[in-house]
Amino acid sequence: MDIFHALTMLGGLSLFLFGMNLMGQALERRAGGSLEALLKKLTTNKIAGLLTGLGVTAVIQSSSATTVMVVGFVSSGLMTLKQAVHVIMGANIGTTVTAWFLSLAGIDGGSMFVRLLKPSSFTPVLAFAGMLLYMFFKEEKKKETGLILLGFAILMSGMEQMSGAVSGLSSVPAFQRLFIMFQNPILGLLAGALLTAAIQSSSASVGILQALAATGAVTYGAAIPIIMGQNIGTCATAMISCVGAGKNAKRAALVHLSFNVIGSAVCLTVFMALRALYSPLFLTEAASLTGIAAAHTVFNVLCVLLMLPLSGFLERLVRRLIPDGMPVKSAGRLFGKRYALNPPNDLPG
């Protein structure tokens, strides 16, 4: 990776942050009460929120994009943190659809059907539609809608540019060997997390893992911990998206990270215990494309089943990690019970 790739990645990061900011501000101005009511209706309970996140992510083929939008919704006040928790969980299941497409349609995802579902295919359409709405209509709501589409298109273009800047690493033999050299499950998890954070896409890293699996060099024992780590690495995008945002946006991004870290830690512990006690034979077998897709799906579904009853705990955890400022009542105690924020004028000093 030379200086030019580093500059390209920096430019992609700039576009990503600008697109996120533009989309969030336009959403806040455009929404009024209608979008807020719709989002609340779609996320009224755990299952509804879960299915919303699953459906959106399955359509746009990117859990990172879904999570970034959720962070934007929470930042603009369109979605509560409690609702965001369940949508983020659903996004983790929805992202597994990509691996199934790759396992059925070819490793390079070259079929027309798969290509049409990729954000890189429909982003130009969104950008063009947004430009038309913003430039050729005088109605404010249409202009704001155009800015939302443009913001999302810029955001996705930034993600594509960042991924493209490091895409050459995927063809470097030493980079590929990192996926298969870590037979230790903990090292495998760390490798999956770091490499996915660099590529900015769990779907892309799962695709690379599937491509390597086609050579027969990847066993299930090596692939499963890497898949667990990939779920942690994909949180990097959401963490970047909350830079400069409010506390609730940071909490939403931290929910994504906490959910994946806790789920991966529990599943990795169970995996290591089963491997030590029973030494399942399938762990030494060469992983297939479909097998990796199945492992990716099973892992994410297990994490959701584990954490869904604990969604309230996740919300309390991130609120404790990112606490609110001093409440009015507490501040008032500094000056006596009769006062809220302002001290009395007759206090000395």
Secondary structure, 3 states (H helix, E strand, C coil): CCHHHHHHHHHHHHHHHHHHHHHHHHHHHHHCCHHHHHHHHHCCCHHHHHHHHHHHHHHHCCHHHHHHHHHHHHHCCCCCHHHHHHHHHHHHHHCHHHHHHHHHHCCCCCCHHHHHHCHHHHHHHHHHHHHHHHHHCCCHHHHHHHHHHHHHHHHHHHHHHHHHHHHHHHHCHHHHHHHHHCCCHHHHHHHHHHHHHHHCCHHHHHHHHHHHHCCCCCEHHHHHHHHHHHHHHCHHHHHHHCCCCCHHHHHHHHHHHHHHHHHHHHHHHHHHHHHHHHCCHHHHCECCHHHHHHHHHHHHHHHHHHHHHHHHHHHHHHHHHCCCCCCHHHHHHHHCCCCCCCCCCCCCC
